[in-house]
């Protein structure tokens, strides 16, 4: 089957891309509203871009009426946000943070998550998350449908025991993030397999 993307509408393109480019890591992002309320929202259009400088990106869609989501509005105003990775233990709470709430209500309270002060930025980190990257806005890209925010990582907080700081290796046997698999479907990462490193052409291709 061949599909001409130029002949499809945005909705059809989104459905195909979001269901085929999987699994995707999930960023649970905290920001601060102008009223001081902590906003938390999950985004699966998210990944790392490089290590020098250390960059991640999140892609935040615009409402059809042109209004901005709270996450986008808060990042544009303050230039700060915290990206968390979600594991199996907090996956239901992460999903609950996707509930549409008025700006005066915090998704953390709604989902039963705990906030703790960050080291370098105003938005707090989430205690239950195994990984929290404190970011400042490095660059933004605006399209007709989205804001794409490139965040430069200033600080990393990880669950105790997750990182071996002698070798700078993550103890993967203790790390169980979940991924997005389209619609409300998620995947676990417990079933893993290794491929002989000698068959790889280099780390950039992995």
C-alpha positions, -999 to +999 in steps of 0.1 A: +000+000+000+013+035-009-001+066+008+005+101-005+008+122+026+004+153+006-032+143-002-041+136+035-056+160+060-038+168+093-060+144+113-053+115+090-016+122+091-016+124+128-035+091+133-011+073+110+021+088+125+011+085+161+001+048+157+031+038+136+059+056+152+058+036+184+066+030+212+073+066+222+088+077+256+065+098+277+075+132+292+054+142+322+061+179+322+057+203+351+055+241+347+044+270+368+014+291+359+014+329+364-009+323+394+017+300+410-003+268+403+018+238+393+007+223+359+016+187+350+008+172+316+020+141+297+035+143+262+045+114+240+059+136+212+091+138+231+127+126+230+164+135+234+182+155+207+218+154+218+243+156+247+264+187+239+245+207+248+221+183+265+188+188+248+154+172+249+123+183+230+085+182+236+059+190+210+027+207+224-003+209+201-024+241+200-062+241+206-083+244+175-095+278+186-059+291+188-057+290+226-025+276+241-023+247+264-012+256+299+022+239+294+030+259+263+018+292+278+039+286+309+070+277+290+067+307+267+063+330+297+089+316+321+113+296+299+115+268+325+101+233+328+108+199+343+106+167+322+099+135+341+100+099+329+072+076+340+076+041+352+050+013+357+044+022+394+031+057+385+016+051+350-020+055+361-012+088+378+007+100+347-024+092+326-046+111+351-025+142+345-039+143+310-073+153+324-083+188+313-085+210+344-090+247+348-058+267+353-064+272+390-063+235+397-031+214+398-030+181+380-006+169+408-034+172+433-058+156+410-035+126+403-022+123+439+014+131+431+039+149+453+058+181+444+094+188+457+115+219+450+138+218+420+175+228+422+177+252+392+143+261+380+110+274+394+087+245+385+089+216+410+098+180+403+076+151+410+088+129+439+073+097+426+090+099+392+122+079+388+138+106+366+135+144+365+153+167+341+153+204+350+153+224+318+154+259+305+141+268+271+169+266+245+149+272+214+113+271+202+098+262+168+063+272+160+042+254+133+005+259+124-005+232+148+022+230+174+049+245+196+081+225+197+102+233+227+139+224+229+149+222+266+185+224+278+190+202+308+206+219+338+200+193+365+191+156+368+174+140+398+171+102+397+157+077+421+183+065+447+203+035+434+193+039+398+226+053+385+261+038+391+281+070+394+314+051+392+307+040+356+279+065+348+256+036+339+219+032+346+210+000+364+185-010+337+173-040+357+158-015+382+144+009+356+109+001+341+096+031+321+064+028+301+059+039+265+030+052+245+015+029+219-013+050+204-047+061+218-048+050+255-025+021+250+008+018+267+036-007+267+059-020+294+096-024+289+103-055+311+107-079+282+142-071+268+167-087+245+202-080+235+218-081+201+255-086+196+272-052+197+295-063+169+266-061+144+261-024+150+276+002+127+278+027+155+259+043+184+243+070+162+225+044+142+209+027+172 
